């Protein structure tokens, strides 16, 4: 978080202190854990959908594979 804040300060050259303070406040008060959890959840949903699609496609072409609709990670 500190690195991000200093990067913003350097990028804006601290010319607009109110803008920098607002960005700093947003970074400090962001629920980063919640955001990362949501991103991971979306990635897992996409991965599960891809695995399901692959299994269905394989079976549609006469494969003998058992459909695995749940990801093995869970």
PDB file of N, CA, C and O in Angstrom:
ATOM      1  N   UNK A   1       0.827  -1.180   0.000  1.00  0.00           N
ATOM      2  CA  UNK A   1       0.000   0.000   0.000  1.00  0.00           C
ATOM      3  C   UNK A   1       0.876   1.249   0.000  1.00  0.00           C
ATOM      4  O   UNK A   1       0.579   2.227  -0.687  1.00  0.00           O
ATOM      5  N   UNK A   2       1.931   1.208   0.760  1.00  0.00           N
ATOM      6  CA  UNK A   2       2.838   2.357   0.808  1.00  0.00           C
ATOM      7  C   UNK A   2       3.477   2.580  -0.549  1.00  0.00           C
ATOM      8  O   UNK A   2       3.627   3.720  -0.989  1.00  0.00           O
ATOM      9  N   UNK A   3       3.853   1.496  -1.216  1.00  0.00           N
ATOM     10  CA  UNK A   3       4.474   1.610  -2.540  1.00  0.00           C
ATOM     11  C   UNK A   3       3.493   2.239  -3.523  1.00  0.00           C
ATOM     12  O   UNK A   3       3.868   3.108  -4.310  1.00  0.00           O
ATOM     13  N   UNK A   4       2.237   1.799  -3.479  1.00  0.00           N
ATOM     14  CA  UNK A   4       1.227   2.366  -4.372  1.00  0.00           C
ATOM     15  C   UNK A   4       1.046   3.851  -4.099  1.00  0.00           C
ATOM     16  O   UNK A   4       0.954   4.650  -5.030  1.00  0.00           O
ATOM     17  N   UNK A   5       0.996   4.217  -2.832  1.00  0.00           N
ATOM     18  CA  UNK A   5       0.807   5.627  -2.471  1.00  0.00           C
ATOM     19  C   UNK A   5       1.959   6.483  -2.993  1.00  0.00           C
ATOM     20  O   UNK A   5       1.730   7.548  -3.565  1.00  0.00           O
ATOM     21  N   UNK A   6       3.192   6.023  -2.798  1.00  0.00           N
ATOM     22  CA  UNK A   6       4.332   6.804  -3.276  1.00  0.00           C
ATOM     23  C   UNK A   6       4.385   6.845  -4.795  1.00  0.00           C
ATOM     24  O   UNK A   6       4.817   7.842  -5.373  1.00  0.00           O
ATOM     25  N   UNK A   7       3.953   5.780  -5.444  1.00  0.00           N
ATOM     26  CA  UNK A   7       3.911   5.788  -6.906  1.00  0.00           C
ATOM     27  C   UNK A   7       2.912   6.827  -7.403  1.00  0.00           C
ATOM     28  O   UNK A   7       3.167   7.526  -8.384  1.00  0.00           O
ATOM     29  N   UNK A   8       1.777   6.923  -6.722  1.00  0.00           N
ATOM     30  CA  UNK A   8       0.780   7.930  -7.100  1.00  0.00           C
ATOM     31  C   UNK A   8       1.325   9.333  -6.861  1.00  0.00           C
ATOM     32  O   UNK A   8       1.153  10.219  -7.699  1.00  0.00           O
ATOM     33  N   UNK A   9       1.975   9.536  -5.735  1.00  0.00           N
ATOM     34  CA  UNK A   9       2.556  10.854  -5.437  1.00  0.00           C
ATOM     35  C   UNK A   9       3.588  11.240  -6.486  1.00  0.00           C
ATOM     36  O   UNK A   9       3.623  12.389  -6.928  1.00  0.00           O
ATOM     37  N   UNK A  10       4.423  10.296  -6.885  1.00  0.00           N
ATOM     38  CA  UNK A  10       5.441  10.590  -7.891  1.00  0.00           C
ATOM     39  C   UNK A  10       4.813  10.837  -9.254  1.00  0.00           C
ATOM     40  O   UNK A  10       5.270  11.700 -10.004  1.00  0.00           O
ATOM     41  N   UNK A  11       3.768  10.083  -9.576  1.00  0.00           N
ATOM     42  CA  UNK A  11       3.129  10.242 -10.881  1.00  0.00           C
ATOM     43  C   UNK A  11       2.420  11.586 -10.992  1.00  0.00           C
ATOM     44  O   UNK A  11       2.411  12.204 -12.057  1.00  0.00           O
ATOM     45  N   UNK A  12       1.834  12.030  -9.903  1.00  0.00           N
ATOM     46  CA  UNK A  12       1.121  13.315  -9.933  1.00  0.00           C
ATOM     47  C   UNK A  12       2.028  14.473  -9.545  1.00  0.00           C
ATOM     48  O   UNK A  12       1.629  15.635  -9.623  1.00  0.00           O
ATOM     49  N   UNK A  13       3.235  14.159  -9.131  1.00  0.00           N
ATOM     50  CA  UNK A  13       4.213  15.147  -8.675  1.00  0.00           C
ATOM     51  C   UNK A  13       3.682  15.963  -7.507  1.00  0.00           C
ATOM     52  O   UNK A  13       4.143  17.073  -7.239  1.00  0.00           O
ATOM     53  N   UNK A  14       2.717  15.396  -6.829  1.00  0.00           N
ATOM     54  CA  UNK A  14       2.110  16.029  -5.646  1.00  0.00           C
ATOM     55  C   UNK A  14       1.672  17.456  -5.934  1.00  0.00           C
ATOM     56  O   UNK A  14       1.658  18.299  -5.037  1.00  0.00           O
ATOM     57  N   UNK A  15       1.311  17.728  -7.192  1.00  0.00           N
ATOM     58  CA  UNK A  15       0.895  19.082  -7.549  1.00  0.00           C
ATOM     59  C   UNK A  15      -0.499  19.401  -7.027  1.00  0.00           C
ATOM     60  O   UNK A  15      -0.803  20.548  -6.700  1.00  0.00           O
ATOM     61  N   UNK A  16      -1.336  18.385  -6.952  1.00  0.00           N
ATOM     62  CA  UNK A  16      -2.693  18.598  -6.457  1.00  0.00           C
ATOM     63  C   UNK A  16      -2.846  17.781  -5.180  1.00  0.00           C
ATOM     64  O   UNK A  16      -3.195  16.602  -5.230  1.00  0.00           O
ATOM     65  N   UNK A  17      -2.588  18.401  -4.052  1.00  0.00           N
ATOM     66  CA  UNK A  17      -2.571  17.695  -2.767  1.00  0.00           C
ATOM     67  C   UNK A  17      -3.926  17.090  -2.430  1.00  0.00           C
ATOM     68  O   UNK A  17      -3.990  16.008  -1.847  1.00  0.00           O
ATOM     69  N   UNK A  18      -5.011  17.774  -2.789  1.00  0.00           N
ATOM     70  CA  UNK A  18      -6.350  17.240  -2.502  1.00  0.00           C
ATOM     71  C   UNK A  18      -6.583  15.946  -3.275  1.00  0.00           C
ATOM     72  O   UNK A  18      -7.155  14.991  -2.749  1.00  0.00           O
ATOM     73  N   UNK A  19      -6.139  15.926  -4.519  1.00  0.00           N
ATOM     74  CA  UNK A  19      -6.295  14.726  -5.348  1.00  0.00           C
ATOM     75  C   UNK A  19      -5.488  13.572  -4.768  1.00  0.00           C
ATOM     76  O   UNK A  19      -5.987  12.450  -4.680  1.00  0.00           O
ATOM     77  N   UNK A  20      -4.259  13.833  -4.377  1.00  0.00           N
ATOM     78  CA  UNK A  20      -3.403  12.805  -3.789  1.00  0.00           C
ATOM     79  C   UNK A  20      -4.001  12.296  -2.484  1.00  0.00           C
ATOM     80  O   UNK A  20      -3.988  11.093  -2.225  1.00  0.00           O
ATOM     81  N   UNK A  21      -4.522  13.194  -1.664  1.00  0.00           N
ATOM     82  CA  UNK A  21      -5.137  12.791  -0.396  1.00  0.00           C
ATOM     83  C   UNK A  21      -6.361  11.916  -0.628  1.00  0.00           C
ATOM     84  O   UNK A  21      -6.587  10.948   0.098  1.00  0.00           O
ATOM     85  N   UNK A  22      -7.148  12.262  -1.643  1.00  0.00           N
ATOM     86  CA  UNK A  22      -8.333  11.462  -1.958  1.00  0.00           C
ATOM     87  C   UNK A  22      -7.941  10.068  -2.405  1.00  0.00           C
ATOM     88  O   UNK A  22      -8.541   9.084  -1.973  1.00  0.00           O
ATOM     89  N   UNK A  23      -6.938   9.975  -3.266  1.00  0.00           N
ATOM     90  CA  UNK A  23      -6.472   8.668  -3.741  1.00  0.00           C
ATOM     91  C   UNK A  23      -5.902   7.863  -2.581  1.00  0.00           C
ATOM     92  O   UNK A  23      -6.152   6.662  -2.475  1.00  0.00           O
ATOM     93  N   UNK A  24      -5.144   8.513  -1.719  1.00  0.00           N
ATOM     94  CA  UNK A  24      -4.577   7.830  -0.551  1.00  0.00           C
ATOM     95  C   UNK A  24      -5.694   7.287   0.337  1.00  0.00           C
ATOM     96  O   UNK A  24      -5.612   6.154   0.812  1.00  0.00           O
ATOM     97  N   UNK A  25      -6.725   8.076   0.562  1.00  0.00           N
ATOM     98  CA  UNK A  25      -7.858   7.648   1.393  1.00  0.00           C
ATOM     99  C   UNK A  25      -8.542   6.431   0.769  1.00  0.00           C
ATOM    100  O   UNK A  25      -8.885   5.480   1.471  1.00  0.00           O
ATOM    101  N   UNK A  26      -8.740   6.464  -0.552  1.00  0.00           N
ATOM    102  CA  UNK A  26      -9.393   5.347  -1.234  1.00  0.00           C
ATOM    103  C   UNK A  26      -8.563   4.078  -1.117  1.00  0.00           C
ATOM    104  O   UNK A  26      -9.117   2.997  -0.915  1.00  0.00           O
ATOM    105  N   UNK A  27      -7.249   4.190  -1.240  1.00  0.00           N
ATOM    106  CA  UNK A  27      -6.376   3.018  -1.136  1.00  0.00           C
ATOM    107  C   UNK A  27      -6.387   2.466   0.280  1.00  0.00           C
ATOM    108  O   UNK A  27      -6.493   1.256   0.480  1.00  0.00           O
ATOM    109  N   UNK A  28      -6.278   3.350   1.256  1.00  0.00           N
ATOM    110  CA  UNK A  28      -6.214   2.900   2.649  1.00  0.00           C
ATOM    111  C   UNK A  28      -7.513   2.262   3.108  1.00  0.00           C
ATOM    112  O   UNK A  28      -7.494   1.372   3.959  1.00  0.00           O
ATOM    113  N   UNK A  29      -8.641   2.699   2.561  1.00  0.00           N
ATOM    114  CA  UNK A  29      -9.929   2.203   3.014  1.00  0.00           C
ATOM    115  C   UNK A  29     -10.530   1.142   2.100  1.00  0.00           C
ATOM    116  O   UNK A  29     -11.646   0.679   2.336  1.00  0.00           O
ATOM    117  N   UNK A  30      -9.810   0.761   1.074  1.00  0.00           N
ATOM    118  CA  UNK A  30     -10.313  -0.285   0.187  1.00  0.00           C
ATOM    119  C   UNK A  30     -10.265  -1.625   0.907  1.00  0.00           C
ATOM    120  O   UNK A  30      -9.333  -1.919   1.655  1.00  0.00           O
ATOM    121  N   UNK A  31     -11.268  -2.409   0.666  1.00  0.00           N
ATOM    122  CA  UNK A  31     -11.307  -3.751   1.226  1.00  0.00           C
ATOM    123  C   UNK A  31     -10.537  -4.658   0.265  1.00  0.00           C
ATOM    124  O   UNK A  31     -11.132  -5.381  -0.534  1.00  0.00           O
ATOM    125  N   UNK A  32      -9.209  -4.608   0.355  1.00  0.00           N
ATOM    126  CA  UNK A  32      -8.375  -5.340  -0.591  1.00  0.00           C
ATOM    127  C   UNK A  32      -8.585  -6.843  -0.493  1.00  0.00           C
ATOM    128  O   UNK A  32      -8.581  -7.539  -1.508  1.00  0.00           O
ATOM    129  N   UNK A  33      -8.769  -7.343   0.712  1.00  0.00           N
ATOM    130  CA  UNK A  33      -8.994  -8.779   0.871  1.00  0.00           C
ATOM    131  C   UNK A  33     -10.297  -9.201   0.184  1.00  0.00           C
ATOM    132  O   UNK A  33     -10.357 -10.238  -0.476  1.00  0.00           O
ATOM    133  N   UNK A  34     -11.323  -8.388   0.350  1.00  0.00           N
ATOM    134  CA  UNK A  34     -12.603  -8.676  -0.295  1.00  0.00           C
ATOM    135  C   UNK A  34     -12.505  -8.613  -1.811  1.00  0.00           C
ATOM    136  O   UNK A  34     -13.072  -9.447  -2.516  1.00  0.00           O
ATOM    137  N   UNK A  35     -11.775  -7.607  -2.310  1.00  0.00           N
ATOM    138  CA  UNK A  35     -11.599  -7.488  -3.754  1.00  0.00           C
ATOM    139  C   UNK A  35     -10.854  -8.688  -4.319  1.00  0.00           C
ATOM    140  O   UNK A  35     -11.249  -9.238  -5.346  1.00  0.00           O
ATOM    141  N   UNK A  36      -9.775  -9.097  -3.650  1.00  0.00           N
ATOM    142  CA  UNK A  36      -9.013 -10.254  -4.116  1.00  0.00           C
ATOM    143  C   UNK A  36      -9.848 -11.527  -4.057  1.00  0.00           C
ATOM    144  O   UNK A  36      -9.748 -12.380  -4.938  1.00  0.00           O
ATOM    145  N   UNK A  37     -10.666 -11.654  -3.025  1.00  0.00           N
ATOM    146  CA  UNK A  37     -11.534 -12.824  -2.893  1.00  0.00           C
ATOM    147  C   UNK A  37     -12.531 -12.887  -4.052  1.00  0.00           C
ATOM    148  O   UNK A  37     -12.770 -13.958  -4.610  1.00  0.00           O
ATOM    149  N   UNK A  38     -13.111 -11.741  -4.412  1.00  0.00           N
ATOM    150  CA  UNK A  38     -14.059 -11.701  -5.525  1.00  0.00           C
ATOM    151  C   UNK A  38     -13.382 -12.026  -6.851  1.00  0.00           C
ATOM    152  O   UNK A  38     -13.946 -12.737  -7.682  1.00  0.00           O
ATOM    153  N   UNK A  39     -12.166 -11.503  -7.048  1.00  0.00           N
ATOM    154  CA  UNK A  39     -11.424 -11.792  -8.275  1.00  0.00           C
ATOM    155  C   UNK A  39     -11.124 -13.280  -8.368  1.00  0.00           C
ATOM    156  O   UNK A  39     -11.310 -13.885  -9.424  1.00  0.00           O
ATOM    157  N   UNK A  40     -10.660 -13.877  -7.268  1.00  0.00           N
ATOM    158  CA  UNK A  40     -10.366 -15.308  -7.251  1.00  0.00           C
ATOM    159  C   UNK A  40     -11.623 -16.121  -7.519  1.00  0.00           C
ATOM    160  O   UNK A  40     -11.579 -17.105  -8.257  1.00  0.00           O
ATOM    161  N   UNK A  41     -12.739 -15.722  -6.929  1.00  0.00           N
ATOM    162  CA  UNK A  41     -14.004 -16.428  -7.129  1.00  0.00           C
ATOM    163  C   UNK A  41     -14.404 -16.414  -8.604  1.00  0.00           C
ATOM    164  O   UNK A  41     -14.836 -17.434  -9.141  1.00  0.00           O
ATOM    165  N   UNK A  42     -14.262 -15.256  -9.262  1.00  0.00           N
ATOM    166  CA  UNK A  42     -14.603 -15.157 -10.684  1.00  0.00           C
ATOM    167  C   UNK A  42     -13.682 -16.028 -11.530  1.00  0.00           C
ATOM    168  O   UNK A  42     -14.126 -16.655 -12.491  1.00  0.00           O
ATOM    169  N   UNK A  43     -12.398 -16.067 -11.173  1.00  0.00           N
ATOM    170  CA  UNK A  43     -11.465 -16.922 -11.909  1.00  0.00           C
ATOM    171  C   UNK A  43     -11.817 -18.393 -11.748  1.00  0.00           C
ATOM    172  O   UNK A  43     -11.759 -19.155 -12.713  1.00  0.00           O
ATOM    173  N   UNK A  44     -12.181 -18.796 -10.536  1.00  0.00           N
ATOM    174  CA  UNK A  44     -12.560 -20.189 -10.295  1.00  0.00           C
ATOM    175  C   UNK A  44     -13.838 -20.549 -11.048  1.00  0.00           C
ATOM    176  O   UNK A  44     -13.953 -21.652 -11.582  1.00  0.00           O
ATOM    177  N   UNK A  45     -14.801 -19.624 -11.094  1.00  0.00           N
ATOM    178  CA  UNK A  45     -16.027 -19.884 -11.850  1.00  0.00           C
ATOM    179  C   UNK A  45     -15.710 -20.076 -13.330  1.00  0.00           C
ATOM    180  O   UNK A  45     -16.255 -20.975 -13.971  1.00  0.00           O
ATOM    181  N   UNK A  46     -14.845 -19.248 -13.864  1.00  0.00           N
ATOM    182  CA  UNK A  46     -14.468 -19.361 -15.269  1.00  0.00           C
ATOM    183  C   UNK A  46     -13.755 -20.683 -15.522  1.00  0.00           C
ATOM    184  O   UNK A  46     -13.994 -21.333 -16.540  1.00  0.00           O
ATOM    185  N   UNK A  47     -12.880 -21.085 -14.603  1.00  0.00           N
ATOM    186  CA  UNK A  47     -12.156 -22.342 -14.750  1.00  0.00           C
ATOM    187  C   UNK A  47     -13.113 -23.524 -14.687  1.00  0.00           C
ATOM    188  O   UNK A  47     -12.995 -24.455 -15.483  1.00  0.00           O
ATOM    189  N   UNK A  48     -14.058 -23.500 -13.751  1.00  0.00           N
ATOM    190  CA  UNK A  48     -15.043 -24.578 -13.644  1.00  0.00           C
ATOM    191  C   UNK A  48     -15.893 -24.668 -14.903  1.00  0.00           C
ATOM    192  O   UNK A  48     -16.185 -25.765 -15.379  1.00  0.00           O
ATOM    193  N   UNK A  49     -16.291 -23.524 -15.445  1.00  0.00           N
ATOM    194  CA  UNK A  49     -17.088 -23.521 -16.670  1.00  0.00           C
ATOM    195  C   UNK A  49     -16.292 -24.114 -17.822  1.00  0.00           C
ATOM    196  O   UNK A  49     -16.836 -24.863 -18.633  1.00  0.00           O
ATOM    197  N   UNK A  50     -15.008 -23.785 -17.899  1.00  0.00           N
ATOM    198  CA  UNK A  50     -14.169 -24.334 -18.964  1.00  0.00           C
ATOM    199  C   UNK A  50     -14.022 -25.841 -18.817  1.00  0.00           C
ATOM    200  O   UNK A  50     -14.120 -26.571 -19.804  1.00  0.00           O
ATOM    201  N   UNK A  51     -13.784 -26.322 -17.581  1.00  0.00           N
ATOM    202  CA  UNK A  51     -13.651 -27.767 -17.355  1.00  0.00           C
ATOM    203  C   UNK A  51     -14.941 -28.498 -17.712  1.00  0.00           C
ATOM    204  O   UNK A  51     -14.901 -29.575 -18.306  1.00  0.00           O
ATOM    205  N   UNK A  52     -16.081 -27.919 -17.353  1.00  0.00           N
ATOM    206  CA  UNK A  52     -17.369 -28.533 -17.672  1.00  0.00           C
ATOM    207  C   UNK A  52     -17.561 -28.590 -19.178  1.00  0.00           C
ATOM    208  O   UNK A  52     -17.995 -29.610 -19.714  1.00  0.00           O
ATOM    209  N   UNK A  53     -17.240 -27.494 -19.865  1.00  0.00           N
ATOM    210  CA  UNK A  53     -17.370 -27.446 -21.315  1.00  0.00           C
ATOM    211  C   UNK A  53     -16.471 -28.487 -21.971  1.00  0.00           C
ATOM    212  O   UNK A  53     -16.896 -29.174 -22.900  1.00  0.00           O
ATOM    213  N   UNK A  54     -15.237 -28.611 -21.499  1.00  0.00           N
ATOM    214  CA  UNK A  54     -14.314 -29.604 -22.051  1.00  0.00           C
ATOM    215  C   UNK A  54     -14.852 -31.018 -21.855  1.00  0.00           C
ATOM    216  O   UNK A  54     -14.792 -31.836 -22.773  1.00  0.00           O
ATOM    217  N   UNK A  55     -15.378 -31.312 -20.662  1.00  0.00           N
ATOM    218  CA  UNK A  55     -15.905 -32.649 -20.387  1.00  0.00           C
ATOM    219  C   UNK A  55     -17.120 -32.941 -21.267  1.00  0.00           C
ATOM    220  O   UNK A  55     -17.246 -34.042 -21.803  1.00  0.00           O
ATOM    221  N   UNK A  56     -18.004 -31.971 -21.416  1.00  0.00           N
ATOM    222  CA  UNK A  56     -19.180 -32.168 -22.261  1.00  0.00           C
ATOM    223  C   UNK A  56     -18.787 -32.351 -23.719  1.00  0.00           C
ATOM    224  O   UNK A  56     -19.356 -33.185 -24.423  1.00  0.00           O
ATOM    225  N   UNK A  57     -17.825 -31.579 -24.162  1.00  0.00           N
ATOM    226  CA  UNK A  57     -17.368 -31.692 -25.552  1.00  0.00           C
ATOM    227  C   UNK A  57     -16.742 -33.055 -25.792  1.00  0.00           C
ATOM    228  O   UNK A  57     -16.979 -33.677 -26.829  1.00  0.00           O
ATOM    229  N   UNK A  58     -15.944 -33.523 -24.837  1.00  0.00           N
ATOM    230  CA  UNK A  58     -15.288 -34.826 -24.960  1.00  0.00           C
ATOM    231  C   UNK A  58     -16.336 -35.930 -25.036  1.00  0.00           C
ATOM    232  O   UNK A  58     -16.225 -36.832 -25.866  1.00  0.00           O
ATOM    233  N   UNK A  59     -17.349 -35.866 -24.179  1.00  0.00           N
ATOM    234  CA  UNK A  59     -18.392 -36.887 -24.160  1.00  0.00           C
ATOM    235  C   UNK A  59     -19.278 -36.820 -25.397  1.00  0.00           C
ATOM    236  O   UNK A  59     -19.801 -37.842 -25.841  1.00  0.00           O
ATOM    237  N   UNK A  60     -19.447 -35.641 -25.947  1.00  0.00           N
ATOM    238  CA  UNK A  60     -20.271 -35.496 -27.144  1.00  0.00           C
ATOM    239  C   UNK A  60     -19.642 -36.199 -28.336  1.00  0.00           C
ATOM    240  O   UNK A  60     -20.343 -36.561 -29.281  1.00  0.00           O
ATOM    241  N   UNK A  61     -18.335 -36.396 -28.304  1.00  0.00           N
ATOM    242  CA  UNK A  61     -17.637 -37.049 -29.406  1.00  0.00           C
ATOM    243  C   UNK A  61     -17.366 -38.519 -29.123  1.00  0.00           C
ATOM    244  O   UNK A  61     -16.484 -39.116 -29.740  1.00  0.00           O
ATOM    245  N   UNK A  62     -18.116 -39.108 -28.195  1.00  0.00           N
ATOM    246  CA  UNK A  62     -18.011 -40.542 -27.964  1.00  0.00           C
ATOM    247  C   UNK A  62     -16.980 -40.953 -26.941  1.00  0.00           C
ATOM    248  O   UNK A  62     -16.626 -42.131 -26.879  1.00  0.00           O
ATOM    249  N   UNK A  63     -16.484 -40.030 -26.134  1.00  0.00           N
ATOM    250  CA  UNK A  63     -15.512 -40.393 -25.110  1.00  0.00           C
ATOM    251  C   UNK A  63     -16.180 -41.132 -23.966  1.00  0.00           C
ATOM    252  O   UNK A  63     -17.378 -40.966 -23.740  1.00  0.00           O
ATOM    253  N   UNK A  64     -15.433 -41.936 -23.251  1.00  0.00           N
ATOM    254  CA  UNK A  64     -15.976 -42.688 -22.127  1.00  0.00           C
ATOM    255  C   UNK A  64     -15.673 -42.026 -20.796  1.00  0.00           C
ATOM    256  O   UNK A  64     -15.835 -42.646 -19.745  1.00  0.00           O
ATOM    257  N   UNK A  65     -15.238 -40.786 -20.827  1.00  0.00           N
ATOM    258  CA  UNK A  65     -14.872 -40.085 -19.600  1.00  0.00           C
ATOM    259  C   UNK A  65     -16.120 -39.779 -18.771  1.00  0.00           C
ATOM    260  O   UNK A  65     -17.154 -39.388 -19.313  1.00  0.00           O
ATOM    261  N   UNK A  66     -16.014 -39.959 -17.464  1.00  0.00           N
ATOM    262  CA  UNK A  66     -17.102 -39.584 -16.566  1.00  0.00           C
ATOM    263  C   UNK A  66     -17.079 -38.070 -16.415  1.00  0.00           C
ATOM    264  O   UNK A  66     -16.021 -37.472 -16.224  1.00  0.00           O
ATOM    265  N   UNK A  67     -18.239 -37.465 -16.502  1.00  0.00           N
ATOM    266  CA  UNK A  67     -18.305 -36.009 -16.359  1.00  0.00           C
ATOM    267  C   UNK A  67     -17.911 -35.593 -14.954  1.00  0.00           C
ATOM    268  O   UNK A  67     -18.435 -36.114 -13.970  1.00  0.00           O
ATOM    269  N   UNK A  68     -17.000 -34.667 -14.870  1.00  0.00           N
ATOM    270  CA  UNK A  68     -16.607 -34.113 -13.583  1.00  0.00           C
ATOM    271  C   UNK A  68     -17.067 -32.666 -13.573  1.00  0.00           C
ATOM    272  O   UNK A  68     -16.393 -31.791 -14.116  1.00  0.00           O
ATOM    273  N   UNK A  69     -18.194 -32.418 -12.967  1.00  0.00           N
ATOM    274  CA  UNK A  69     -18.760 -31.074 -13.005  1.00  0.00           C
ATOM    275  C   UNK A  69     -18.214 -30.184 -11.906  1.00  0.00           C
ATOM    276  O   UNK A  69     -18.397 -28.967 -11.949  1.00  0.00           O
ATOM    277  N   UNK A  70     -17.558 -30.759 -10.937  1.00  0.00           N
ATOM    278  CA  UNK A  70     -16.971 -29.957  -9.861  1.00  0.00           C
ATOM    279  C   UNK A  70     -15.464 -29.940 -10.020  1.00  0.00           C
ATOM    280  O   UNK A  70     -14.849 -30.923 -10.431  1.00  0.00           O
ATOM    281  N   UNK A  71     -14.899 -28.824  -9.691  1.00  0.00           N
ATOM    282  CA  UNK A  71     -13.451 -28.693  -9.762  1.00  0.00           C
ATOM    283  C   UNK A  71     -12.813 -29.545  -8.667  1.00  0.00           C
ATOM    284  O   UNK A  71     -13.350 -29.610  -7.561  1.00  0.00           O
ATOM    285  N   UNK A  72     -11.696 -30.194  -8.937  1.00  0.00           N
ATOM    286  CA  UNK A  72     -11.034 -31.013  -7.914  1.00  0.00           C
ATOM    287  C   UNK A  72     -10.425 -30.188  -6.784  1.00  0.00           C
ATOM    288  O   UNK A  72     -10.025 -30.747  -5.763  1.00  0.00           O
ATOM    289  N   UNK A  73     -10.348 -28.859  -6.952  1.00  0.00           N
ATOM    290  CA  UNK A  73      -9.736 -28.014  -5.922  1.00  0.00           C
ATOM    291  C   UNK A  73     -10.650 -27.813  -4.726  1.00  0.00           C
ATOM    292  O   UNK A  73     -10.176 -27.452  -3.649  1.00  0.00           O
ATOM    293  N   UNK A  74     -11.943 -28.037  -4.886  1.00  0.00           N
ATOM    294  CA  UNK A  74     -12.875 -27.672  -3.815  1.00  0.00           C
ATOM    295  C   UNK A  74     -13.264 -28.858  -2.997  1.00  0.00           C
ATOM    296  O   UNK A  74     -14.044 -28.728  -2.054  1.00  0.00           O
TER     297      UNK A  74
END
